[in-house]
Structure formats: C-alpha cells, structure tokens
C-alpha cells in the first residue's frame, strides 16, 4: 500500500483553516496543501448533543466553500474543535477575564475536547469526530494569570493550548489523542484520508 503522501500527490489539498496549529500538524503529516479561508455561520441547533456539534460545524464550513473551486482533483479539509465541561461548551474567550474564568472552571477537573473534521471532494463528503479526555491538576491563581497574560489564549477553545506552558505544568494526563487537543486528530485524519 502506498503512503498517504504518494496517494495524494496528484491531489490539490485545501485546508480551510487559519489555525496555525492545524497548519503545523498538516505539514508534519507530509501533506502539501494550500490554506483558504471560509466564512460560515457557526451556530448549531439548540437541542444538538455536544459531541455532534464539531462535526456539524465542520460540515457547514465544507458546504460553505464555493463549489466552483472544487475541481475534480481537489480535496477540501475543514475542522472545528470545542471544549466541553459537564456538557457545557466553553468557547474562545473574548476578554482576559473570560479566559481566567474558564481556566478557573477547568482547574482540578477533567473535560472533553472534541474535534470534528470534514473531507469534501466534488463527488463526496465525509465527516468524523474524535473525543479526548483532558485532566487538569488544581491550578494556582498566579499560574492562571501568568498563562493568560503571557500566552494570550484568545484564539483557543477552552482558553488554553495543550502545547503551551499551561499544558506542561497543568495537565496531569489525557485519555485519547494529544493532537486532537491541539485542534487536529492527525492519526484519525491519516486513516480517513487513506480511505477517502
């Protein structure tokens, strides 16, 4: 069986994400791709189960991409990551105070990080999700303030990046994919791309 890089060599891969972490992980997989931005409404039905939301939003992002840009050899990848605590979705913080409040809620607790990924070609569309359980030790107030002030996690669901200082000192363990917490479940993506 050919490696993924060989299978995709005649494909034009588009990653519709401005996330530097997703772009880093795609490059680490050895995939050549271009980055495009897609604007879409990220709302979801109010009664939707939390674990279904990232897949729903990633599919909306894929469907919002102009179909005329999907030539026969083009493969579009979209993704959405959320953090869930006790069934409540914790979004990206808009202020310093919101980031501190979120980290205080996560301190000493475990929570879920779910990423939905959608693969779309001209002929088909496929969505999958990966769930990781993350366990934070009890964080000190000064640690939370230091992290928020020095790393400014305003572009991150749950107000933190596992690959940053807070992940080094605050996360005791995880159950599932580390890279999923960064924003892209690369092991699952690799397998899904081979099948797609």
N, C-alpha and C positions, 0 to 999 in steps of 0.2 A: 504494500500500500504506500502511495506517495505521501510525503509530509504535507502539511497544510500549505506551506509556502509554495510548494510545487503545484498543488491543486488550484491555488488562487492566482497563479502567475499571469493568466490571461484575463483576469477579472479586474474591473475598476471598483475599488472598495471606497465607499464614502462613510466616514464616521460623522454622524450628525450630532456632535457634542463639542462644546467649548471647554470641557473639563480637562485641565492639564494632566490629571491623574489617569483618566481613561486613555488619553493620547499616549502617555508614557507606557501604559500596560499593553496597548495595541502594538507599539513599536517593539516592546520586549518580546512579544509573540512572533516577531519577524514578519509582520504583515505590513505591506506598503499600502498606504491609504491617503486620502485627502480629507480635510476637515471642511465641513459645510455646516452652516447654522440653519436650524429650522425653528420657526416661531409657531407655537401652538398653545392652545388653552390647556392648562394642566389640571383643570378641575375634573372631578370624578363623581359618579353618583353617590349620594349621601349614604345609602344603605350598603355600599360595597364593602366586602370584607377587606381588612387591612392587607392581607397577603396577596390580594388580587390587584391592588392599586398600582404598584410599579409596572406590572405587565400591561395593564390598561393604558397607562400614560405613555409607556414606550411605544405601544402600538399606535396611539394617537399621533405621536411625533412622526412615526414612519408614514402614516397615511397623510399627514400634512405636507410631506415632502412633495414637490412638484413631480407628477408622474412623467412628464416630458423629459426630465433629467435622468430617468432610469432607462438607459439603453439596454440592449439585450445582454450585455456582459457586465452590467452594473449590479453591485450588491450594496445595499444600504444597511447600516447598523445604527440603531438608536438604543438608548438606555435611560433608566430612571431609578434612582436609589432613594429609599426612605428609611428612617429610623422610627421604630415603634416601641413605646414603653407602656405596658399594661393596656395594649390595644389602642393607644392614642398615638397618632402620627406627630412626630416632632420635626418640623420643617427647618429651613435655613433661618438663622437668626437675623433680624433686621437691625438690631442695636446691640451694644455692649451688654446692656442689662439683660436682654433676651438670651444672649449666649451664656452669660453667667447663670441665669435661672435654669436653663436647660441642663447645663453641666451639674448643677446642684441636684437636679432631679435624677440624673444618671448615676451620681456618686453612690457607691456602695450597693449598686443594683445591677441586675442583668437586663438586657434589652435585645431586640431583634433588629438586624439590618437586612433589608430585602432589596435586591436589585432585579428589575425586570429588563429583559433585552429583547429587541425585535429585529429580526432579519427580514429584509424585503428585497425581492427582485421584481422584474417585470411580470414574472409568471406566478410567484407565490409569496406568501408572508407567513412567518413563524415566530411565535413569542414564547419565551420561557422565563422562569424566575428562580432565584437562588436565595436562600434564607440562612443567615449566620447569627448565632447567639453570642453576644459580647458581654463580658463580666468586668465591671469596674470595681476597683477597691474604693474604700471611702477616701474621697479627695479632700485635702485641706483647702480652706478658703483662699489662702495665698497662692496655692498651686493653680486653682481655677483662674484667679485674677491674672497671674503671670502668663498662663497659656493664652487667655483671651487677648491680653494686651500685646503680647509678643508675636502671636501667630495669626491673630485676627481671622477666626474661622467663619467668616460671614457667608462664604460660598459653599458651606458644608452642611448637609442634613445632620441634625443632632448636635451641631455646633462643635464637632471635633473631626480630626483626621487621625486615623489609627497609625499612619506612617509618620506622625509628628511627635513632638515631645510628650504630649499628653498620653499618647499610646505607649510610649516607652515606660513611663513612670506610673501610669494609672490603670492600664488594662492587665488584669491578672491572667485571663485566659479567654479563648474563644472556642466555640464549637461550630466548625464549618470553615468556609473559605475566607482566609485573610484578605485576599484581593477583592472579594465581594464587598468587604467593608470599605475598601479604597474606592469602590464605585464600579468595578467590572469583574464579574466572576470568570476569570480567564480560563480555568480548567473546563468549566461547562461550555464557555464560548468556543473553545478549541474543538470540543467534541461535536457541538451543534453545527459549527461551520463545516466540519468534515462530512456530516450527514446532509447538510443543506445542498 
